[in-house]
Amino acid sequence: MNPSWRRHLILLSVSMLSGACNSDAPEPATMESPSLGVRVTVVRTATEPFRARYNLRLRVERRDGCVASSDLFPDTGMASRRNVYLTRSGALSIIGQFDARVLPKETCTIHLVEFQHVEKEQTFLGAFDTDGRRQWRFIPPELRPEQSFDKR
């Protein structure tokens, strides 16, 4: 094999492999609602270089000074999406495929709750998910309608 071809082949292989790797740099995505006085951030961090595995961390900041954080159920394969809702009672709900978190209006503690205990009447505020370019971000309902989870 010609040495210049070998060098090009090596460079091509390295560039393809490096593009397929996940960075372990945290990827924050934020939803801000001045009218609700809330800022919600979900930080996604890759745990493996070649597979879609991520740790997720939720942080909620409210106008009243409340700052609460919680680790979410990890994404072990295409399960990062989190839908965000405002409940009738004023609580904030963050719902995933395998977990549900609620931040009641009266407290500053994020609770892990069973799905059957999540308020049924809720307003969809958007979702933390990857977009068409596979970038982690908050997607408002104007850009993508609510996508419910299959609960079997």
C-alpha positions as CSV (number, residue, x, y, z in Angstrom):
1,M,0.0,0.0,0.0
2,N,1.3,3.4,-0.9
3,P,2.5,5.3,2.3
4,S,0.3,8.4,1.5
5,W,-2.8,6.2,1.2
6,R,-1.9,4.5,4.5
7,R,-1.6,7.9,6.2
8,H,-5.0,9.0,4.7
9,L,-6.6,5.8,5.8
10,I,-5.3,6.2,9.3
11,L,-6.5,9.8,9.4
12,L,-9.9,8.9,8.1
13,S,-10.2,6.1,10.7
14,V,-9.2,8.3,13.6
15,S,-11.6,11.1,12.5
16,M,-14.5,8.7,12.2
17,L,-13.9,7.2,15.6
18,S,-13.5,10.5,17.3
19,G,-16.7,11.7,15.8
20,A,-18.5,8.7,17.1
21,C,-17.3,9.2,20.7
22,N,-19.5,10.8,23.4
23,S,-17.9,13.6,25.3
24,D,-18.0,13.4,29.1
25,A,-18.5,17.2,29.2
26,P,-21.8,18.1,30.9
27,E,-24.5,19.2,28.5
28,P,-26.9,21.6,30.2
29,A,-30.3,22.4,28.8
30,T,-32.5,25.1,30.4
31,M,-36.2,26.1,30.4
32,E,-36.9,29.6,31.7
33,S,-40.4,30.9,32.4
34,P,-40.5,34.4,33.8
35,S,-44.3,34.3,34.1
36,L,-44.0,31.2,36.4
37,G,-40.9,32.5,38.1
38,V,-39.0,29.2,37.4
39,R,-35.8,28.1,35.7
40,V,-35.4,24.3,35.2
41,T,-32.1,22.8,34.0
42,V,-31.3,19.2,33.2
43,V,-27.7,18.4,32.7
44,R,-26.8,15.3,30.7
45,T,-23.4,13.8,31.1
46,A,-22.1,10.8,29.0
47,T,-20.9,7.8,31.0
48,E,-19.6,5.7,28.2
49,P,-17.6,6.9,25.1
50,F,-19.2,4.7,22.4
51,R,-22.7,4.0,23.7
52,A,-25.7,6.3,24.4
53,R,-25.5,6.1,28.2
54,Y,-26.0,9.3,30.3
55,N,-26.4,10.5,33.8
56,L,-29.1,13.2,34.3
57,R,-29.2,15.9,37.0
58,L,-32.2,18.2,37.5
59,R,-32.0,21.6,39.0
60,V,-34.9,23.9,39.7
61,E,-34.7,27.6,40.7
62,R,-37.8,29.5,41.7
63,R,-38.3,33.3,42.1
64,D,-39.0,32.8,45.8
65,G,-35.4,31.7,46.3
66,C,-35.9,28.0,46.2
67,V,-33.1,26.0,44.6
68,A,-33.6,22.2,44.5
69,S,-31.6,19.5,42.7
70,S,-32.1,15.8,42.1
71,D,-30.4,13.0,40.2
72,L,-32.8,11.5,37.6
73,F,-33.0,7.9,36.5
74,P,-30.0,7.5,34.2
75,D,-30.5,7.1,30.4
76,T,-29.3,3.6,29.7
77,G,-30.3,3.8,26.0
78,M,-32.4,6.4,24.3
79,A,-34.4,7.3,27.4
80,S,-33.2,10.8,28.3
81,R,-36.4,12.7,27.3
82,R,-38.1,14.4,30.2
83,N,-41.5,16.1,29.8
84,V,-42.2,19.2,32.0
85,Y,-45.6,20.0,33.3
86,L,-47.3,22.6,35.5
87,T,-50.0,20.9,37.6
88,R,-53.3,22.4,38.6
89,S,-52.0,22.8,42.2
90,G,-49.0,24.8,40.9
91,A,-46.5,22.0,41.3
92,L,-43.8,21.4,38.7
93,S,-43.7,17.8,37.3
94,I,-40.8,16.3,35.4
95,I,-41.8,13.0,33.9
96,G,-39.5,10.5,32.2
97,Q,-39.9,7.0,30.8
98,F,-39.0,5.4,34.2
99,D,-39.3,8.1,36.8
100,A,-41.5,11.1,37.9
101,R,-40.3,14.0,40.0
102,V,-42.5,16.6,41.5
103,L,-41.6,20.0,43.1
104,P,-44.7,21.2,45.1
105,K,-45.4,24.9,45.1
106,E,-45.3,25.0,49.0
107,T,-41.9,23.3,49.5
108,C,-38.4,23.4,48.1
109,T,-37.9,19.6,47.9
110,I,-38.0,17.5,44.7
111,H,-39.9,14.3,45.4
112,L,-39.6,11.0,43.5
113,V,-43.2,9.8,43.1
114,E,-45.0,6.8,41.6
115,F,-46.7,7.5,38.3
116,Q,-50.2,6.9,39.7
117,H,-49.6,9.7,42.2
118,V,-48.8,12.4,39.6
119,E,-51.7,14.9,39.2
120,K,-53.7,14.1,36.1
121,E,-54.6,17.6,35.2
122,Q,-51.4,19.2,33.9
123,T,-50.2,21.7,31.4
124,F,-47.4,20.6,29.1
125,L,-44.5,23.2,29.2
126,G,-42.1,21.3,26.9
127,A,-39.5,18.6,27.0
128,F,-35.8,18.1,27.6
129,D,-34.7,16.0,24.7
130,T,-32.4,15.8,21.7
131,D,-33.4,17.7,18.6
132,G,-33.0,16.8,14.9
133,R,-29.3,17.4,15.1
134,R,-28.9,15.2,18.2
135,Q,-28.2,18.2,20.4
136,W,-29.5,18.1,24.0
137,R,-31.9,21.0,24.7
138,F,-35.3,22.1,26.0
139,I,-37.9,22.0,23.3
140,P,-41.0,24.1,23.9
141,P,-44.5,22.9,22.9
142,E,-44.6,25.4,20.0
143,L,-41.8,23.5,18.3
144,R,-42.8,19.9,19.2
145,P,-46.1,18.8,20.7
146,E,-46.3,16.6,23.7
147,Q,-45.0,13.0,23.3
148,S,-46.4,10.7,26.0
149,F,-44.5,7.7,27.3
150,D,-45.5,4.1,26.8
151,K,-46.2,2.8,30.3
152,R,-46.7,-0.9,30.1
